[in-house]
Amino acid sequence: MAPPVPHGVDISEGMLMGLARKWPLAFGALAGFIALGAALAVLGNTPEGWRLAARLTARVGFPILLLTYAASSLGKVWHSPISRAIWRDRRWWGLGFAACHTIHLVSLVTAIRLGAPPPKLLTLVGGGGGYAIMYLMVLTSNRAAMRMLGRSWKGLHSLGIHWLWLVFLFSYLNRVVRPETAAEGVIGSVLALAALVLRLVAKRRVVPGGWKPART
C-alpha cells in the first residue's frame, strides 16, 4: 500500500514529490551518455572509440554502484538528512547504475562488432552473470515483486549487489598488477573495500528512533 499523502499536500504535489525522488535514475543515464559522447568525440565511431566509451561508462558507474551498495549503511553510520535521503532513494540509485551500465554494455558490444577483441572467458562469465542478475533486480524493484517473492526478494537483491560489487573489485585488483594502471587499481580497490567495511560497521549500529525509509 502506498504511504498516505501528508495532510495539506494535494495529490498532484505528492506526485511531483515522488518524481523528484527519481532523479538518480536520470543522473545515471545522463552520466553514461556524457561518458559515451566524450569518448566518441575524441576517437570517433571506431573500435578504439567504443572501447574508450566502455571504460568511461564503467568509471562513472562505479561511484553510483558504491552509493547503492552502501546506502543503508551510510544512513545507519552517518545520521543526517543527506544520508537518510540516499538511503530512502537507494532503489533509484540502483536503477541509475543499471541505466549507466546498460550504456556500458552497448559500448562493449559495439566495440566487439567493430573489431575489438572479445573479453576473456572469466570476464564474460562474471560480467555476463552480473548483467543477468542486474536486470533481474531491475525487474523486481517494485512492491508487487517484493510481495510475490517474499523473503527470496531480499536474497536476490543481496546476491545481486554483492555480485556487481565483486565484479568491480576484481576488475580494479587486476589493474593493480599492471604498472600503467596501478594507481587507478589501488584507488578503485580501496573504495570498494571501504564500502564493504562501512557495511560491516553498520551491522552493529542502531538507528536513532528506529528510523527506516518507507518502501516505495
Number of C-alpha atoms within 10 A of each C-alpha: 6 8 8 7 12 9 6 7 9 10 11 9 12 14 11 10 11 12 10 10 15 17 14 21 20 17 19 27 21 15 21 28 18 16 24 25 15 16 22 18 11 12 15 13 14 15 20 18 22 27 24 22 30 25 18 21 27 20 17 19 25 22 15 21 25 22 19 25 24 23 25 24 23 23 23 26 18 14 12 11 10 12 18 20 15 22 24 20 23 21 22 22 28 26 26 27 31 23 22 29 25 19 24 27 18 14 23 21 16 19 23 15 12 13 11 16 11 13 12 8 10 9 14 12 12 15 19 14 15 21 19 11 19 25 15 14 23 15 10 17 18 13 13 10 13 14 11 11 14 11 10 12 17 12 11 16 18 13 16 21 20 14 19 21 21 17 15 21 20 17 15 23 18 15 19 19 13 11 10 10 13 16 15 15 22 17 13 23 21 15 17 23 14 14 21 18 13 18 19 12 14 19 11 10 11 11 14 9 6 7 11 14 14 10 12 13
